[in-house]
Amino acid sequence: MSNPSGVMYSTVLNRATPAIKQTRKFSANNGATFTDSTNNIIRIPLATGSFQFCDTRASYLSFTITNNSSDKDMKFDTNGNCVIQRLRIESPDGSTLEDITDWNVLNAFLHDYTQGLDNAATIGGMIEGQGTAVPSTTKSYANNSCVAIGEGASISVCLPLAPCGVLNANRYLPLGFLRSNLVIEIHLAPAATCMNWETASPTAPGYTLSNVNYVADIISFSSQFNQNYEQMISNIGGVQISSQTYSNYITNIANSQSALAELIPARQKSIKSIFFVMRHTADISTKNQDSLSTRQRNALTAFQIKVGGALFPASQIQGSSTNSSEMGAELYKAFARLADTSLGGKVTRANYLTAEGSFAFGLDLEAFANDSSIIESGLNVGSQGLPVELIGNLTADGATQLNSYVLSDFILTFTSDGGVISSM
């Protein structure tokens, strides 16, 4: 017989090792203000003290954004992440650890499908400038529920950079043991592609970022702990931290194209899922529309993935403008959330089925998608030398840009000589 946990008084939690947490702001080293047209790359070195660790899951990017237009209000497309065109993490030796392009398109997609309305209306709206309403099938300025930023006015936002594997790792980053700094590099998006303006022709559409900081929780342990860590890493040559990251591959679908045959040059050894977003090329720079989150269906009726001669799944996933439940189910399988009723999204049946709205599709490629205790159970294309190919049927109703976001396992190795190596 077993006693209930409520009377197991001999069982206590482990006592923590002595440590001190400080919240620090890391500023850009290449300027104080940045705009979408000039000085549009922000570099933030994570210059901690010796022997310090960073809890990236309790950290965020913060900035103040000012509307530069002299006559028209502007709104975010989805939230403040819309200004980030590209996010790159640089290693101590200057090489690239992680590089996510079209970050803002990915962010808009993830927020639509993985963030519930209650979160958007409270935390998301409070800190990120998130729109609070169900996405409209007409993504105009009037239907955008983000706060309006008046001409010359400013607001501040704080953005957890969750899609970034380095900045959402499952362990503290030992930044104080590196020979030089990790650097967060942010490329700003043109205002026409990321903001929604009152009219199609605002005067001097643009924005300025100031007070840009990465606000991080920094952990300092005892000298004995630091000695033990240094001895451990010296003995084994390095420590590894697992995470996940997105790689973006862009192809173009021609107007009236009827068959999908899109090559995705992925080479990861553990692809967990692939997500697909279609946007009309002409809409991407439309100033009075949500250009990031206005996605196209293009009358997609079937799709699957082909690697060499193998098909995933064996039969094509079917859908139509009146019934795409199978495509929706496979998309949420790719998030490993098919049966999770505790979390929601903002996409309804209506704006999923419409020709222009919130449509996206995806596929789960992981053998053990619901087991978070293991890694590298995804599709291995790293050693095959064969590209992944998206095949299927559609009727493109305009020239279209296709973003294929490959989610894969990601391992960081912190070496004993103070370097960092990434592998996917």
Helices and strands as residue ranges (DSSP letters): G 5-7, E 19-27, E 33-35, E 41-45, E 52-67, E 74-76, G 80-83, E 84-90, E 96-101, H 103-114, H 117-119, I 120-128, E 154-159, G 166-168, G 175-177, E 183-188, H 191-194, E 195-197, E 207-221, H 223-236, E 238-253, E 259-264, E 271-280, G 281-283, E 295-296, E 302-307, E 310-318, H 325-334, H 349-353, E 356-357, E 361-364, E 388-393, E 400-415, E 420-423
